[in-house]
Amino acid sequence: MKPSAQGTRTANLRMQDRLAREAHAPNARKTPHVAVTHVPGEGLRYSSNTGQKKLSEEKQNDGLASVDAAMDPAAPLPDDPRRRKDQLKLRAARSGDYEAAHRDDADLRGTTEALRSSRGPWNGGPAHDKKEASVHGEMTLLGEQIAYWRKNPWPLGEGQIKDASMGGVKKACGACEMAFDAANATFGAEYGYRVVASGSHCEMFRWWAPDWLTGPAFQQVAAAAAPRGTSSAAGSWSRRRKPRRGSERPERLACRVPSTVRRNRSRSGRRRRGDIQ
């Protein structure tokens, strides 16, 4: 198989992004996002947003079944070019060809082995009033990663940081990016890990802080959110006001988006905000 261009993402992160897109495919009109990560010893983990867009258990199973079907070499490939490519790569991961083409990625093996042994469970996130803001899927999965970090500190030895990939359908929102930074600066620095995702589109939405976000990590996110036109209350963030037409959006200030991580286009050819190539 022909390896994809390296760009700013590792092969392991690209594979997890593909898994997220395939799990999202049957639920594209039900939820805005699906996240995927690999927790060593526990396998692949999937999650989506809570709140008004929370998926039912039936819809979660539909997403997992879509991943299973995508890896079936006897199944017909879709016409959509991006999804067709994703399914070819997933089939290569199942056969071992993808791993063979990316031997330099030490973390990829864990993801592909987990994919071959089990499709993994879906964590629907905490239960709360649907009228409240959402706990985003990647925040739910980051909580699982941090729980693993605590039990398995410094896997590469003191002073050596190990990356933990967080795949997704879309780039992280502004609040999730702040939480990634805070987790790396606190829990990651303490236990020897760093969560890595495919960039951020930087928009701020109604966002509910996950249970693990407390203490110095919470304080860092609150401090980062304050100058970006957002307010926080009871662990949730939302935009204070919409910017006037033609003015610079306050929540985009200090936003970091890798220029080499391109945005995708929808089937109509129009760009979709935050999609990952």
C-alpha positions in Angstrom: 0.0 0.0 0.0 1.1 3.6 -0.6 1.7 5.5 2.6 -0.1 8.8 3.1 1.9 12.0 3.3 3.3 12.5 6.7 2.4 16.2 7.3 2.1 17.2 10.9 0.3 14.0 12.0 1.7 10.6 12.8 0.4 7.5 11.1 -1.2 6.5 14.4 -3.1 9.8 14.7 -4.2 9.6 11.1 -5.5 6.1 11.7 -7.5 7.2 14.7 -8.9 10.2 12.7 -10.1 7.7 10.1 -11.7 5.5 12.7 -13.5 8.5 14.1 -14.9 9.5 10.7 -16.1 6.0 10.0 -17.9 5.7 13.4 -19.4 9.1 12.8 -20.7 8.3 9.2 -24.1 6.8 10.2 -24.6 9.5 12.8 -23.5 12.5 10.9 -26.9 14.2 11.4 -27.2 13.1 15.1 -24.0 14.4 16.6 -21.3 16.9 15.5 -18.3 14.9 16.6 -16.8 11.5 17.4 -13.5 11.0 19.1 -11.2 7.9 19.2 -8.2 7.0 21.3 -6.2 4.0 22.2 -5.7 3.2 25.9 -2.9 0.6 26.3 -4.2 -2.6 27.9 -7.8 -1.5 27.4 -8.0 -1.1 23.6 -9.7 1.4 21.4 -12.2 3.8 22.9 -14.9 5.8 21.2 -16.9 8.8 22.5 -19.2 11.6 21.3 -20.7 14.7 22.8 -23.2 14.7 25.7 -26.1 17.2 26.0 -28.6 17.7 23.3 -26.5 15.8 20.7 -25.8 12.7 22.9 -26.2 9.5 21.0 -28.4 6.7 22.2 -26.8 3.3 22.8 -28.4 2.1 19.5 -26.7 4.9 17.6 -23.4 4.2 19.3 -23.7 0.6 18.2 -24.5 1.8 14.6 -21.2 3.7 14.7 -19.2 0.7 15.9 -20.9 -1.5 13.3 -19.9 1.0 10.6 -16.3 0.5 11.6 -16.7 -3.3 11.4 -18.3 -3.1 7.9 -15.6 -0.7 6.7 -12.9 -3.3 7.4 -14.6 -6.1 5.5 -12.6 -6.7 2.4 -15.6 -8.3 0.6 -17.8 -5.2 1.1 -18.2 -2.7 -1.7 -16.3 0.6 -1.4 -18.2 3.8 -1.2 -18.2 6.4 -4.0 -17.2 9.3 -1.8 -13.4 9.7 -2.3 -12.5 10.5 1.3 -14.6 7.7 2.8 -13.3 5.3 0.2 -9.7 6.1 1.1 -10.5 5.8 4.8 -11.9 2.3 4.3 -9.0 1.2 2.2 -6.6 2.3 5.0 -8.8 0.6 7.6 -8.6 -2.7 5.7 -4.9 -2.3 5.4 -4.7 -1.8 9.1 -6.7 -5.0 9.7 -4.4 -7.0 7.3 -1.2 -5.6 8.8 -0.2 -3.7 5.6 -0.7 -0.3 7.1 1.6 -1.1 10.1 4.2 -2.5 7.7 4.2 0.7 5.7 4.7 2.8 8.8 7.3 0.9 10.9 8.8 4.1 12.2 5.6 4.9 14.2 6.0 3.0 17.5 2.5 3.8 18.7 0.7 2.6 15.6 1.1 -1.0 16.5 -1.0 -0.6 19.6 -3.9 0.9 17.7 -3.8 -1.6 14.8 -3.5 -4.6 17.1 -6.4 -3.3 19.2 -8.4 -2.8 16.0 -7.8 -6.4 14.9 -8.7 -7.9 18.3 -11.7 -5.8 19.2 -13.6 -2.8 17.8 -13.6 -1.3 21.3 -16.5 0.1 23.4 -18.2 3.5 23.2 -18.2 5.8 26.3 -21.3 8.0 26.1 -19.9 10.4 28.7 -21.6 11.6 31.9 -25.3 11.9 32.2 -26.7 15.4 32.8 -29.5 17.7 31.7 -29.6 17.9 28.0 -30.3 21.7 28.3 -26.8 22.1 29.8 -23.6 22.5 27.7 -21.9 19.4 26.3 -19.0 17.4 27.6 -17.1 16.9 24.3 -16.2 13.4 23.3 -12.4 14.0 23.4 -12.7 15.3 27.0 -14.4 12.1 28.1 -11.7 10.0 26.5 -8.9 12.2 27.9 -10.3 11.3 31.3 -9.7 7.7 30.5 -6.2 8.5 29.3 -5.3 10.4 32.5 -6.6 7.5 34.6 -4.2 5.3 32.7 -1.3 7.8 33.1 -1.7 7.8 36.9 -1.4 4.0 37.0 1.5 3.9 34.5 3.8 6.9 35.0 6.8 7.7 32.9 6.6 4.7 30.4 9.7 5.9 28.5 11.7 6.7 31.6 12.0 9.9 33.7 12.2 13.0 31.6 10.9 11.3 28.4 7.4 12.3 27.3 5.2 9.7 25.5 2.5 11.0 23.1 -1.1 9.8 23.4 -3.0 10.4 20.2 -6.6 11.7 20.2 -8.4 11.1 16.9 -11.5 12.9 15.8 -13.9 13.9 13.0 -13.2 17.5 13.5 -10.4 19.6 14.9 -10.7 20.5 18.6 -12.8 23.5 19.6 -11.1 26.3 21.5 -12.1 25.1 24.9 -10.9 21.5 24.2 -7.6 22.9 22.9 -7.2 24.8 26.2 -8.0 21.6 28.1 -5.4 19.6 26.1 -2.8 22.2 26.9 -3.8 22.2 30.6 -3.7 18.4 30.8 -0.3 18.3 29.3 1.1 21.0 31.6 -0.3 19.4 34.7 -1.1 15.7 34.5 1.2 15.0 31.5 4.1 16.8 33.1 3.6 14.8 36.3 3.2 11.4 34.7 5.3 11.6 31.5 2.6 11.9 28.8 1.3 14.4 26.2 -2.0 14.3 24.4 -1.8 15.1 20.7 -4.7 15.9 18.4 -5.1 17.2 14.8 -5.1 20.9 15.6 -8.0 23.2 16.6 -10.6 25.3 14.7 -10.6 27.6 17.8 -14.3 28.3 17.9 -15.8 28.6 21.4 -19.1 26.8 22.1 -21.2 26.0 25.2 -18.8 23.6 26.8 -19.1 21.7 30.1 -15.9 20.9 31.9 -15.2 17.1 32.4 -14.9 15.6 35.9 -11.1 15.3 35.6 -10.6 19.0 35.0 -10.0 20.3 38.5 -7.3 22.2 40.5 -4.4 23.7 38.5 -5.7 22.3 35.2 -9.1 23.9 35.7 -7.5 27.2 36.7 -5.3 27.2 33.6 -8.3 26.7 31.3 -10.3 29.4 33.1 -7.3 31.9 32.7 -6.9 31.0 29.0 -10.6 31.5 28.3 -11.0 34.8 30.0 -9.3 37.0 27.4 -11.1 35.3 24.5 -14.5 36.8 25.1 -15.9 33.9 27.1 -17.4 33.5 30.5 -17.4 30.6 32.9 -19.8 29.5 35.5 -20.1 26.2 37.4 -17.5 24.7 35.1 -19.1 25.6 31.8 -17.9 28.1 29.1 -19.8 30.0 26.6 -19.3 33.1 24.4 -20.4 36.3 26.0 -21.5 37.9 22.8 -21.4 37.5 19.1 -18.8 39.7 17.4 -20.0 42.4 15.1 -19.9 41.7 11.4 -16.4 42.6 10.0 -14.8 42.7 13.4 -12.1 40.2 14.6 -13.6 37.3 16.5 -12.3 37.5 20.1 -12.2 33.7 20.6 -9.8 33.4 17.6 -7.1 35.4 19.3 -4.0 33.4 20.2 -5.4 30.4 18.3 -2.9 27.9 16.9 -3.9 25.9 13.8 -1.1 24.1 12.0 -1.0 25.3 8.4 -0.1 21.9 7.1 -3.3 20.4 8.6 -5.8 21.1 5.8 -9.6 21.4 6.2 -11.7 18.9 4.3 -14.5 19.5 1.9 -18.0 18.1 2.2 -19.5 16.0 -0.6 -20.9 19.2 -2.2 -17.3 20.5 -2.4 -17.9 23.2 0.2 -15.5 23.4 3.2 -16.8 22.2 6.5 -15.5 24.0 9.5 -13.0 22.0 11.5 -13.0 18.8 9.4 -9.7 16.9 9.4 -8.0 15.8 6.2 
